[in-house]
Amino acid sequence: MTADSYAAAAGLVERSAAAYVSGVPDSPADDGFFGPGSVTWRVSTDLARPVAGLRALLMQALHPLAMAGVDQHSGWRQDPVGRLAATSAYLATISFGDRAAAERAAARVRRIHEHVSGVDAITGSPYQASDPALLLWVHVALVESSIEAGRLFGTPVSAEDGDRYVAEMVVAAELVGVPRDQVPSSLAALGGYIASARPELRCTPAASESMAYLLDPPGLADDLAEIWADVRDGAVAALPAWAREMYGYSLPEPLTPARQTEIRQALGVLDAVFLGEPGVLEARQRITLRMRAARRG
Amino acid sequence: MRRILAGAAIAGALAAAVAAMLRWRLGPLRTRRGVAAVKLAVRGGVRYAGSAPRLFAAAGENRERLRNDLALQTAEDIADTLGAMKGVLMKLGQMASYLDDGLSPAVRRTLSRLQDSVPPMSAELAAGVVTEELGLPPERAFARWDPAPIAAASIGQVHRAITHDGRAVAVKVQYPGIAESMAADLDNVALLRRMLRVTAPSQDVDALVTELRDRVLEELDYHREAENQRLFAAYYDGHPTIHVPAILGELSARRVVTSELAGGARFAELASWPQEERNLAAETIYRFVFRSLYDAHAFNGDPHPGNYLFHGGGRVTFLDFGLVKHFTDVELQPLIAMVRNLCVENDPGAFRRAMEDAGFLMRGAPLSTEVVVDHMAVFYQLVRESAPLTITGDYASTVVRRFFDLRSPVAAYVAIPRSYVILQRINLGLFALLGELNATANWRAVAEEIWPFVRGPAATPMGEAEAAWRATRPAAMRQAAGPPVRPARG
């Protein structure tokens, strides 16, 4: 299989937007697992979110068994955009939905994971998608990527808020089935976990192909492709050097303050495009109103 | 589907507008990449505008409360809303919003609402800016201060107030932090330069980026705007139909500009006025544009429909002097030579030479003079014959399309030198505006009154009133004698 066997990425923005909108409730029964005063809401509405998402995928894919599960089961190659949209919808529901909606979404994911198992062709290891070790890697990669992307291209969180965010997000890991005591709950623990997981990581052909696809998705409109190139550069630059080395990526260009600004500006344009999709602005406004209300106390 | 097509149409128009504003030598293939970036930028801006009012509409009677709850309360809110290129996108959308390149009225309305998609500042945030700029909170700087804004302005909003000596005024207050963030967006290369990183020699690109930057940065400095408005107000003082609200200098600063409050009908209301009234309004706008150019050597580059208030009988109040271009004699002479040689002297060869002198046409381009004249004539059609002529929407579109027609054999050899970028902008905006009014006049006869090389007799009753006004003016205000004041560039 080569990267050519993936379906085109047309509709990336439209479908991600629709997925996002579907996860932001009109009239939630409660504030969900985080709430409008949480650091999680702030991080989840950050301009750098697309870089965070792409960097998270790049990190997650380095776990051979996590990657194998996605590659062999999820319809990833047939409909990568649909798979990404489903993840976006899930994350929006977990973050902004009420508790019942979040629990329903998590139960659905756990059910799907029960049926995902196999043997990774490269390492020869058996895997189970419901394995807490895999789920934890996926979780940690997202949390750490959100902090890193925000630090470089969005609104950085303070060390204190970073700790709060990591702690808040523990529940997200629990929702998909990771025992609470296994989940890092501070920045230091997060870093420690990543260091300890590194020996298991490697860039399999499935990871390499999948990520090559994501970094340069075929079928994007020209204009969007240009903006995506900046998002990609941002995500690659935000990776730890060892992860870039595993993929064999070179640093696109030094991440000077000017280049950071350029990437931020591209993210601003992408955000404007995203906001123009049906329902996105309204969803944002719902979130803003709730965050404002929380700020007023 | 309609939405997609409309979006594509706007994207095309705005891409073309920006391409022209930031004119490089257009090779259709080579610019594709740059234009694509602009299209995306525009698509973003347009969709942003298009979807923005929906929540408000859906909210019905809660609309005001909701708008209030969404009000921008902190500098961070403003950065989130207008930072990272979004303010610049809106500015570009605004610049193009009067262009009619086959746009439906609905799409044009959407574009002109672009600014409305940004929530207003909260009363506290606006008051904070006034306090910082004037040294007093608004309720002390003014005898009365209305904390609810009456209008959105470019990168700011307008409040009503009454001064301590009893004058009703409009106070434009800029979003805090926006000047810095837009300056950074314009300054830090990125998208703008990528649009331009086409094929032109880099110094050309730099010059064009600089021109766009300078003009937008000037708009961010309300000192500059106040200075320009003062200049126009002084020039048109006592004019029978042109009114420019006076500036109150002591209540103006970098991010606050206070001017006399003007009432009047909005452009949209003009549609329901009798054609006679619309013709008179159009004649006043036409006179304003070309008197300003030929006599005051200044050009207000923002022919946005929102910048006019109409009072009937052709009387028009002109608002918003944020984007004014001042011309030197040297810059103006080629324009005069072009119109003179084409329309008065009927000397196509001299017309072509004037175009070349101005840098509009490459010297030695392998084109016959007939082809050049044929391409350019549409821009002068209004003033080639002395006869009543109606500017239809179709005509306005034709002009705009011709301007942006990359397939024309002439396109490869024409360029807009930096000094004239703004001029083109208002020229096209003016056509679009007059086209929307479906205005009829003997434009040639009016132009002859104004052309310094003709100084023809009054062609209309308005012309007679204007001539009487001019007779009362000091000589320096009457002759094409260099700009009265050239504000220091900053």
Interface residues (C-beta under 8 A of the other chain):
Chain A: L47 T155 A221 D222 D223 L224 E226 I227 A258 T261 E262 R264 Q265 A266 L267 G268 V269 L270 D271 A272 V273 L275 G276 E277 P278 G279 V280 L281 E282 Q285 T288 L289 R292 A293
Chain B: R32 R33 A36 A37 K39 L40 A41 R43 G44 G45 V46 R47 Y48 G50 S51 A52 R54 L55 A58 L66 D69 L70 Q73 E76 D80 G83 A84 M85 K86 L89 A184 D185 N188 V189 A190 L191 R194
